[in-house]
Amino acid sequence: MTKVIVLPGLTLNKVTDDDIERIRASGGPGTEVVVCNFAENPDHAKQEAADADVILGIVPPELFAAAPKLRWVQSISSGVDSFMYPEFINNPVVLTSEKGLVGEHLADHGFGLLLMLTRQLASARDLGPDAWNHRPALRAQEIELTGATMAIIGLGGTGRAMARRALAFGMNIVAIDRDTVAPMDGVTLHVRSDHLHEILSQADVVSICCPLTTKTDKLINASTIAQMKEGALLINVTRGEVIDEDDVVAALKSGHIRGAGLDVAPREPLPPDSELWTLENVVMTPHTAGASQFRAGRNLDRFVENLQKFVNNEPLDGVIDKTLGY
Protein backbone atom coordinates (compact mmCIF):
# COMPACT_ATOMS: atom_id res chain seq x y z
CA MET A 1 0.00 0.00 0.00
CA THR A 2 1.27 3.48 -0.92
CA LYS A 3 0.18 6.62 0.88
CA VAL A 4 0.30 9.85 -1.11
CA ILE A 5 -0.04 13.32 0.41
CA VAL A 6 -1.00 16.19 -1.92
CA LEU A 7 -0.16 19.68 -0.67
CA PRO A 8 -1.85 22.35 -2.84
CA GLY A 9 -0.03 25.63 -3.34
CA LEU A 10 0.35 28.60 -5.65
CA THR A 11 0.99 26.52 -8.77
CA LEU A 12 -1.44 23.73 -7.83
CA ASN A 13 -4.21 25.58 -6.08
CA LYS A 14 -7.00 23.14 -6.85
CA VAL A 15 -7.07 19.34 -6.70
CA THR A 16 -10.26 17.84 -8.08
CA ASP A 17 -11.90 14.51 -7.36
CA ASP A 18 -10.85 13.42 -10.85
CA ASP A 19 -7.24 14.32 -10.04
CA ILE A 20 -7.37 12.25 -6.87
CA GLU A 21 -8.82 9.31 -8.75
CA ARG A 22 -6.08 9.52 -11.40
CA ILE A 23 -3.44 9.48 -8.68
CA ARG A 24 -5.10 6.58 -6.91
CA ALA A 25 -5.39 4.57 -10.12
CA SER A 26 -1.76 5.22 -11.02
CA GLY A 27 -0.57 4.04 -7.61
CA GLY A 28 -2.46 0.78 -7.91
CA PRO A 29 -4.71 -1.13 -5.52
CA GLY A 30 -4.68 0.12 -1.95
CA THR A 31 -3.19 3.52 -2.77
CA GLU A 32 -4.34 6.14 -0.27
CA VAL A 33 -4.48 9.78 -1.37
CA VAL A 34 -4.88 12.57 1.19
CA VAL A 35 -5.09 16.28 0.36
CA CYS A 36 -3.78 18.60 3.10
CA ASN A 37 -3.42 22.37 3.28
CA PHE A 38 -0.19 22.84 5.20
CA ALA A 39 -0.50 26.63 5.38
CA GLU A 40 -3.97 26.48 6.92
CA ASN A 41 -3.55 23.39 9.11
CA PRO A 42 0.08 22.35 9.58
CA ASP A 43 -0.75 19.96 12.43
CA HIS A 44 -3.10 17.97 10.20
CA ALA A 45 -0.49 17.80 7.45
CA LYS A 46 2.19 16.61 9.86
CA GLN A 47 -0.15 14.00 11.29
CA GLU A 48 -0.95 12.62 7.84
CA ALA A 49 2.72 12.76 6.78
CA ALA A 50 3.75 10.44 9.60
CA ASP A 51 3.13 7.36 7.46
CA ALA A 52 3.34 8.92 4.00
CA ASP A 53 5.46 7.36 1.26
CA VAL A 54 5.06 10.13 -1.32
CA ILE A 55 4.34 13.86 -1.22
CA LEU A 56 3.29 16.11 -4.09
CA GLY A 57 3.99 19.67 -2.99
CA ILE A 58 6.47 21.84 -1.13
CA VAL A 59 7.96 20.23 1.98
CA PRO A 60 9.40 22.63 4.57
CA PRO A 61 11.79 21.29 7.25
CA GLU A 62 9.14 20.90 9.95
CA LEU A 63 6.95 18.76 7.69
CA PHE A 64 9.92 16.72 6.49
CA ALA A 65 10.83 15.98 10.11
CA ALA A 66 7.31 14.58 10.62
CA ALA A 67 7.57 12.17 7.66
CA PRO A 68 10.03 9.39 8.57
CA LYS A 69 8.70 6.94 5.94
CA LEU A 70 8.90 9.39 3.07
CA ARG A 71 10.66 8.03 -0.03
CA TRP A 72 9.85 10.48 -2.81
CA VAL A 73 8.71 14.09 -3.20
CA GLN A 74 7.60 15.79 -6.39
CA SER A 75 7.83 19.56 -6.07
CA ILE A 76 5.10 21.82 -7.44
CA SER A 77 7.69 24.53 -8.08
CA SER A 78 10.22 24.57 -10.90
CA GLY A 79 12.98 25.94 -8.66
CA VAL A 80 13.83 23.64 -5.77
CA ASP A 81 16.05 25.90 -3.66
CA SER A 82 13.42 25.75 -0.89
CA PHE A 83 14.28 22.04 -0.51
CA MET A 84 18.00 22.61 -0.12
CA TYR A 85 18.20 22.31 3.66
CA PRO A 86 20.69 19.82 5.16
CA GLU A 87 18.15 17.32 6.47
CA PHE A 88 16.61 16.91 3.03
CA ILE A 89 19.83 17.01 1.02
CA ASN A 90 21.46 14.36 3.18
CA ASN A 91 18.45 12.02 3.14
CA PRO A 92 17.97 9.34 0.45
CA VAL A 93 14.45 10.59 -0.34
CA VAL A 94 14.15 11.21 -4.09
CA LEU A 95 13.17 14.67 -5.35
CA THR A 96 11.56 15.33 -8.73
CA SER A 97 10.17 18.58 -10.09
CA GLU A 98 8.58 20.36 -13.02
CA LYS A 99 11.95 20.96 -14.65
CA GLY A 100 11.56 20.98 -18.39
CA LEU A 101 7.82 21.72 -18.15
CA VAL A 102 7.71 25.46 -17.38
CA GLY A 103 9.97 26.92 -20.05
CA GLU A 104 7.30 27.96 -22.53
CA HIS A 105 5.37 30.35 -20.31
CA LEU A 106 8.51 31.66 -18.61
CA ALA A 107 9.92 32.46 -22.05
CA ASP A 108 6.66 34.12 -23.12
CA HIS A 109 6.98 36.38 -20.10
CA GLY A 110 10.70 36.99 -20.64
CA PHE A 111 10.08 38.13 -24.18
CA GLY A 112 7.21 40.29 -22.99
CA LEU A 113 9.56 42.09 -20.62
CA LEU A 114 12.17 42.40 -23.37
CA LEU A 115 9.67 43.95 -25.79
CA MET A 116 8.46 46.36 -23.11
CA LEU A 117 12.03 47.68 -23.08
CA THR A 118 12.96 47.51 -26.75
CA ARG A 119 9.67 48.90 -28.08
CA GLN A 120 9.14 51.40 -25.23
CA LEU A 121 5.79 49.79 -24.41
CA ALA A 122 6.03 50.44 -20.68
CA SER A 123 6.95 54.09 -21.24
CA ALA A 124 4.08 54.63 -23.68
CA ARG A 125 1.62 53.01 -21.26
CA ASP A 126 2.83 55.13 -18.35
CA LEU A 127 2.58 58.35 -20.38
CA GLY A 128 -1.03 57.65 -21.29
CA PRO A 129 -2.61 60.31 -23.55
CA ASP A 130 0.52 62.45 -23.17
CA ALA A 131 2.46 59.80 -25.11
CA TRP A 132 1.51 61.60 -28.35
CA ASN A 133 3.61 64.51 -27.18
CA HIS A 134 6.61 62.22 -26.72
CA ARG A 135 6.58 60.37 -30.04
CA PRO A 136 10.04 61.51 -31.21
CA ALA A 137 11.63 60.60 -27.87
CA LEU A 138 9.94 57.20 -27.77
CA ARG A 139 10.89 56.40 -31.36
CA ALA A 140 14.49 57.40 -30.71
CA GLN A 141 14.73 54.78 -27.96
CA GLU A 142 13.09 51.88 -29.82
CA ILE A 143 15.25 48.92 -30.87
CA GLU A 144 14.70 46.22 -33.48
CA LEU A 145 15.90 42.80 -32.35
CA THR A 146 16.87 41.50 -35.80
CA GLY A 147 20.58 40.69 -35.78
CA ALA A 148 21.03 41.38 -32.07
CA THR A 149 22.81 38.78 -29.95
CA MET A 150 21.15 37.15 -26.96
CA ALA A 151 23.32 35.42 -24.35
CA ILE A 152 21.39 32.75 -22.48
CA ILE A 153 22.71 31.64 -19.10
CA GLY A 154 21.40 28.11 -18.63
CA LEU A 155 20.19 26.13 -21.65
CA GLY A 156 17.59 24.03 -19.86
CA GLY A 157 13.85 24.13 -20.52
CA THR A 158 13.53 27.89 -20.04
CA GLY A 159 16.74 28.70 -21.90
CA ARG A 160 15.74 26.58 -24.87
CA ALA A 161 12.29 28.18 -24.99
CA MET A 162 13.89 31.64 -24.92
CA ALA A 163 16.23 30.56 -27.72
CA ARG A 164 13.31 29.42 -29.92
CA ARG A 165 11.66 32.80 -29.53
CA ALA A 166 14.89 34.67 -30.13
CA LEU A 167 15.49 32.70 -33.31
CA ALA A 168 12.03 33.66 -34.54
CA PHE A 169 12.97 37.32 -34.01
CA GLY A 170 16.08 36.89 -36.16
CA MET A 171 18.51 37.10 -33.25
CA ASN A 172 21.91 35.46 -32.88
CA ILE A 173 22.20 33.25 -29.82
CA VAL A 174 25.08 32.23 -27.61
CA ALA A 175 24.46 30.13 -24.51
CA ILE A 176 26.30 28.64 -21.57
CA ASP A 177 25.49 25.70 -19.34
CA ARG A 178 27.55 23.91 -16.73
CA ASP A 179 26.35 20.57 -18.08
CA THR A 180 26.82 18.97 -21.48
CA VAL A 181 23.27 19.52 -22.71
CA ALA A 182 21.89 18.57 -26.11
CA PRO A 183 22.95 20.94 -28.91
CA MET A 184 20.33 23.23 -30.44
CA ASP A 185 20.16 24.44 -34.02
CA GLY A 186 21.04 28.12 -34.26
CA VAL A 187 22.62 28.28 -30.81
CA THR A 188 26.35 28.50 -30.15
CA LEU A 189 26.68 26.58 -26.90
CA HIS A 190 29.54 26.81 -24.41
CA VAL A 191 29.96 24.43 -21.50
CA ARG A 192 31.61 25.46 -18.22
CA SER A 193 31.56 28.82 -16.47
CA ASP A 194 34.97 29.91 -17.76
CA HIS A 195 33.23 30.87 -21.01
CA LEU A 196 30.88 33.30 -19.24
CA HIS A 197 33.04 36.31 -20.09
CA GLU A 198 33.00 35.33 -23.76
CA ILE A 199 29.23 35.24 -24.09
CA LEU A 200 28.63 38.33 -21.93
CA SER A 201 31.00 40.40 -24.04
CA GLN A 202 28.99 39.57 -27.18
CA ALA A 203 25.50 40.09 -25.81
CA ASP A 204 23.01 42.81 -26.62
CA VAL A 205 20.57 40.95 -24.37
CA VAL A 206 21.52 38.78 -21.38
CA SER A 207 18.79 36.33 -20.43
CA ILE A 208 19.09 34.58 -17.07
CA CYS A 209 17.52 31.13 -17.37
CA CYS A 210 19.41 29.19 -14.69
CA PRO A 211 18.34 27.85 -11.30
CA LEU A 212 19.54 29.29 -8.00
CA THR A 213 22.48 27.30 -6.64
CA THR A 214 25.59 28.11 -4.63
CA LYS A 215 27.34 28.66 -7.96
CA THR A 216 24.75 31.04 -9.43
CA ASP A 217 23.97 33.08 -6.29
CA LYS A 218 24.83 36.72 -7.22
CA LEU A 219 26.36 35.52 -10.49
CA ILE A 220 25.49 38.87 -12.07
CA ASN A 221 27.62 41.22 -9.97
CA ALA A 222 30.01 44.10 -10.50
CA SER A 223 32.67 41.79 -11.92
CA THR A 224 30.47 40.01 -14.45
CA ILE A 225 28.57 43.20 -15.31
CA ALA A 226 31.91 44.76 -16.26
CA GLN A 227 32.29 41.93 -18.79
CA MET A 228 28.96 42.80 -20.42
CA LYS A 229 28.74 44.88 -23.56
CA GLU A 230 28.01 48.53 -22.83
CA GLY A 231 24.27 49.15 -23.16
CA ALA A 232 23.15 45.52 -22.94
CA LEU A 233 19.68 44.62 -21.69
CA LEU A 234 19.17 42.20 -18.78
CA ILE A 235 16.18 39.82 -18.52
CA ASN A 236 15.50 37.53 -15.55
CA VAL A 237 12.47 35.25 -15.11
CA THR A 238 13.99 32.41 -13.05
CA ARG A 239 15.54 33.37 -9.70
CA GLY A 240 16.12 36.90 -8.42
CA GLU A 241 19.06 36.00 -6.23
CA VAL A 242 21.14 35.33 -9.35
CA ILE A 243 21.66 39.11 -9.56
CA ASP A 244 23.33 41.36 -7.01
CA GLU A 245 20.78 44.11 -6.45
CA ASP A 246 23.19 46.92 -5.56
CA ASP A 247 25.55 46.14 -8.44
CA VAL A 248 22.75 45.92 -11.00
CA VAL A 249 21.22 49.18 -9.75
CA ALA A 250 24.60 50.92 -10.10
CA ALA A 251 24.99 49.60 -13.66
CA LEU A 252 21.46 50.67 -14.59
CA LYS A 253 22.07 54.17 -13.22
CA SER A 254 25.36 54.51 -15.08
CA GLY A 255 23.86 53.18 -18.32
CA HIS A 256 26.27 50.26 -18.55
CA ILE A 257 23.13 48.13 -18.44
CA ARG A 258 20.66 49.91 -20.72
CA GLY A 259 17.60 48.37 -19.13
CA ALA A 260 16.34 45.42 -17.12
CA GLY A 261 13.18 43.33 -17.31
CA LEU A 262 12.73 41.47 -14.05
CA ASP A 263 9.99 39.10 -12.98
CA VAL A 264 12.02 37.99 -9.97
CA ALA A 265 13.95 40.09 -7.47
CA PRO A 266 16.84 39.48 -5.09
CA ARG A 267 14.41 40.14 -2.23
CA GLU A 268 10.80 39.05 -2.45
CA PRO A 269 8.54 40.82 -2.08
CA LEU A 270 10.85 43.63 -3.19
CA PRO A 271 10.51 46.39 -0.56
CA PRO A 272 9.29 49.83 -1.61
CA ASP A 273 12.63 51.43 -0.76
CA SER A 274 14.50 49.44 -3.44
CA GLU A 275 15.89 51.74 -6.12
CA LEU A 276 14.74 49.25 -8.74
CA TRP A 277 11.24 50.71 -8.34
CA THR A 278 12.41 54.22 -9.22
CA LEU A 279 14.53 53.58 -12.32
CA GLU A 280 12.86 54.43 -15.62
CA ASN A 281 14.91 51.80 -17.47
CA VAL A 282 13.51 48.93 -15.36
CA VAL A 283 10.26 47.03 -15.94
CA MET A 284 9.13 44.55 -13.31
CA THR A 285 6.37 42.08 -12.63
CA PRO A 286 5.73 40.44 -9.22
CA HIS A 287 7.05 36.92 -9.85
CA THR A 288 4.14 36.04 -12.12
CA ALA A 289 6.02 34.53 -15.07
CA GLY A 290 5.28 31.06 -13.71
CA ALA A 291 1.58 31.33 -14.43
CA SER A 292 -0.02 29.26 -17.19
CA GLN A 293 -3.37 27.64 -17.70
CA PHE A 294 -1.44 24.45 -18.55
CA ARG A 295 0.99 24.37 -15.63
CA ALA A 296 -0.94 22.40 -13.01
CA GLY A 297 -2.07 19.84 -15.58
CA ARG A 298 1.47 19.28 -16.84
CA ASN A 299 2.78 18.73 -13.32
CA LEU A 300 -0.07 16.39 -12.44
CA ASP A 301 0.52 14.42 -15.63
CA ARG A 302 4.18 14.00 -14.72
CA PHE A 303 3.27 13.03 -11.16
CA VAL A 304 0.76 10.41 -12.28
CA GLU A 305 3.27 8.91 -14.71
CA ASN A 306 6.01 9.03 -12.09
CA LEU A 307 3.82 7.39 -9.47
CA GLN A 308 3.29 4.40 -11.71
CA LYS A 309 7.05 4.22 -12.27
CA PHE A 310 7.65 4.60 -8.53
CA VAL A 311 5.49 1.63 -7.57
CA ASN A 312 7.17 -0.40 -10.33
CA ASN A 313 10.67 0.61 -9.19
CA GLU A 314 11.39 2.35 -12.50
CA PRO A 315 13.45 5.55 -12.98
CA LEU A 316 11.46 8.74 -12.48
CA ASP A 317 11.27 11.78 -14.77
CA GLY A 318 12.49 15.20 -13.64
CA VAL A 319 14.85 13.92 -10.94
CA ILE A 320 16.83 16.60 -9.08
CA ASP A 321 20.47 16.14 -8.19
CA LYS A 322 20.31 17.39 -4.62
CA THR A 323 24.06 17.98 -4.44
CA LEU A 324 23.84 20.36 -7.42
CA GLY A 325 20.45 21.88 -6.57
CA TYR A 326 18.75 21.28 -9.93
N, C-alpha and C positions, 0 to 999 in steps of 0.2 A: 504494500500500500504506500502511495506517495501523497504527502500533504503539501499543497501549494498555497502560499499566502500571496495575495495580490494587494499591493499598496498603491491606490490611485494617487496621482499628483498632477502637476501643471501640464505635462504632456500626455497624460492618460487620466483625464478627469472624470471619465465615465466608463464603467464596466457593466455591460448589459448581461441579461440572463443568457442570451445567445453566446456571448463571449465566454461566460463561465462554463457553458455546456461544451463549447469547443475545447477549452482547456481540459475539462474532465475527460472528454473522449480521447484526446491526444495522450493523456497520461495512462489510459487503460483502466481496467476494472479496479474498483476500490479507491480511485484517486479522489482525494478530498480537496475542495477548493474553498478557501475562505477569503473574503474581501474585508480588509481593515483600513480604517482611516487613522494613520499614525498621528497626524497633526491634531486631530480632534479627540482621540482616545488612545494615547500611547500605552496605557496599562492593558487595554484589551489586545492591542497589537503584540505586545510583549508576551502576554499569556498565550496567545495563539502560536507565536513563533517558537515556543518552547519545544514543540515536537515537529517543527516544519522541516521539510527536506529542501524545498525550493521557495524562493521569493522572487516575485516580479515587482520591482519598485526600487526606491532609494532606501538604503539601509544605513542609518547613522550608528555610531558606536554603541549607544545604549541598547538599541534593538539587536545589534549583532551579538552583544554579550548575553542576550536572553535567548539565543537560538543555537544551542550546542549541537544539534543534529544537522544543521544546515550544510548542504553540499554544493548548492549552485544558486547564484543570484543573476538575474538578468535586469540590468539597469533600464530605467525609462528615460534616461538622459543620454545624450551622445557623448558628452564629456564625463569622465569618471573620476575627476580629481577629488570629489567628495568621498570616494571610497578609499582614498589613499592614506588611511590611518594604519599604524603599525599592526594592530590586532588583526585587521583584515588582510593586509599585505602578507603577513607571515603565516596565514592560515591556508590550508589546502583547498578551501572552498573556491569553486570556479566562478569567474565573473565573465559575463557576456554583456553586450550592449547593442545599441542601434548603429554602431559604426558602419559606414557604408550606405546607410539608409536615409540620412538627413541632408546629403549634399545638395540636392536639387533646390530645395526651398531656401537653404542658406545662401546658395549662389544667386538665386533670384534677388534676394534681399541685398547681397553684396553689390550686385550690379545696379540695383536701385539707388543705393547710396552713392555709387560711383557716378551715375548719371545726374544725380542731384548736384554734384560738384561740377562735372564737366559741362553740363548744359545750363548751369545757373538756375535750376528748377527751384531750389530752396529759397534763393534770393528773390526770384520773381514772385513766389508765393508770399513771402514775408512782406514784400512791398505792396501787395494788393493792387488797387486801382492806380496807385502812384507809379507802378512798374512802367507804364507807358512813358513816363518822364525820364526813365533811366535806360531806355532801349540801347543807346550807343554804349553805355558803360557795361551793360549785361552782355551785349554781343562781343565786346572787346575781350571779355573773360571766357567766352565759350570755347571749348576744345572738341575737336573731332578725334575719335579713338583710332581711326584707321591708321595703321602703321606704327602706332605706339607700342611700347614693350611693357608687358605685365610680368612681374616677378611673383611667383606663387611660392609661399613658404609652407610646405606640406602638401604632397600630391596624393592625398587620400581621397575619400569620397567627395569632400567639399572642394578640395583643390582641383580635382578632375572636372567637377561640375563648373567651377569658375573658368577653367581652361576652355571647355566647350563653348561657353558664352563668349569668352574673349575671342576665340577663333571666328565665331560668327560675326563679330564686329571688325574683323580684319586686323586683329592685333597680333604682334609677335609675342611668344610666350617662352619664358625661361622658368624653371622650377627647381626646387631643392627638397630633398627628403633624406632623412637619416637612414632609411631602409632602402633596399634594392626593390623598388616597386616596378610594376609592369610599365613598359614604355608606352607613350601616347603620341599618336600622329600629330605633328605640328608643335610639339613641345620639346624644347631642349632641356633634358633632365640632368641634374647634377646630384650625386649622392655624397653625403658627408657634409658637415657644417663648415669645413674649411673652404668651401666654394661660396659661402654666403656673401662675402665681399664682392665676388665676381657678378652675381646676379643682381645685387643691390645697386651696383654701379651702372648697370644697364637700364634700370627700370624707370619708366615714366609712372607706373602704378605698382605699388607693393601691396599684395593681397595676403593677409595672414590667414592661413587655413589649417594651422597645426593645433594639436591639443596642448593643454597646460601640463608641463612636466617640470622637473627640476632643471632640465636643460633649456626649456623655452621660457621660463619665468624671467620677465624683463629682458627678453631677447632684443627687443627694439629699444635701445638706450642711446645715450650720447655717442658711444663708440660706433655702434652700427648705423645710427642716423648719419654720422659723418661720412659713411661709406656710400650713402644713397646719393643719387643724382640730384643736383640742385633743382628744386621745384617739383619733385615727385609727389604723387598723391598716395595716401595711406588708407587702406580699407581693412577693417577687422570685424568679422562676424563669428569668431569662434570663442576665444577666451581673452578677456580684457587684461588679465595679468601678464600677457605676453608683451605688453608695452609698458615702459616706464612713464608714468603720467607727467612728472615734472620735465623730463627730457623731451617728450613729444610736445608739450606745451611750449617750451623754449624754441623748438624747431619750427613750430607753427607761427609763433610770433615773429621770428626772424625771417620767415619765408623760405627757409631751407626745405621744409615740407610745405608744399603749396596748399594742401587741404587734406582733411581727414574725414572719412565716413566710418562711424563707429556704432555698431549695435551693442557692443560689450565695452565695459569700462574697467579700469584697474581696481576701482572700488564700486561695489553695487549694493544698494542704489547709490549712484554718484551724487555726493552731497552738493547742495546749491552753491557752496563757496568754491567749487572747482572752477578754474579758469576755462576749462573746456566748454562750459556753458556760455561764456562771453565772447568767444572767438568767432568772427564772421566766416572764417574758412573751415569751420567744423560743422558737420551735420551728424546728428545722433538720433538713435531710436533706443527705447528702453528694454534691450535684450528680448526683442520680439522676432528676430530672424528665424527662430526655431519653430515658428507656427506654420502648420499646414493642415489642410483638411484630410490629408492622407497619412499623417504621421502616426497617430495612434494605431491605425489599422496595420500599417507596415510593421510596427513593433510587435503587435499581437500576433501577426502572421509568423514572424520570426520565432516568437516565444512558443507558439503552438508546435511549429516544426522542431524546434530545439527540445521541447519536452518529450516528444516522441523519441528523438535521438537519445535523450538523457536516460529514459527508462530502458532503452535497448543498448546502453553503454557504447553509443556511437559518438564520434567527435561533433562538437557543437559549432554553430556558426557565430561569428562576431566575438570570439574569445579575446579577452584582454590579457596582455602580459602585465601582471601586476608589478613586476620589477621595473618596467619601462613607463607604466602609467597610461598605456593606450593599446 
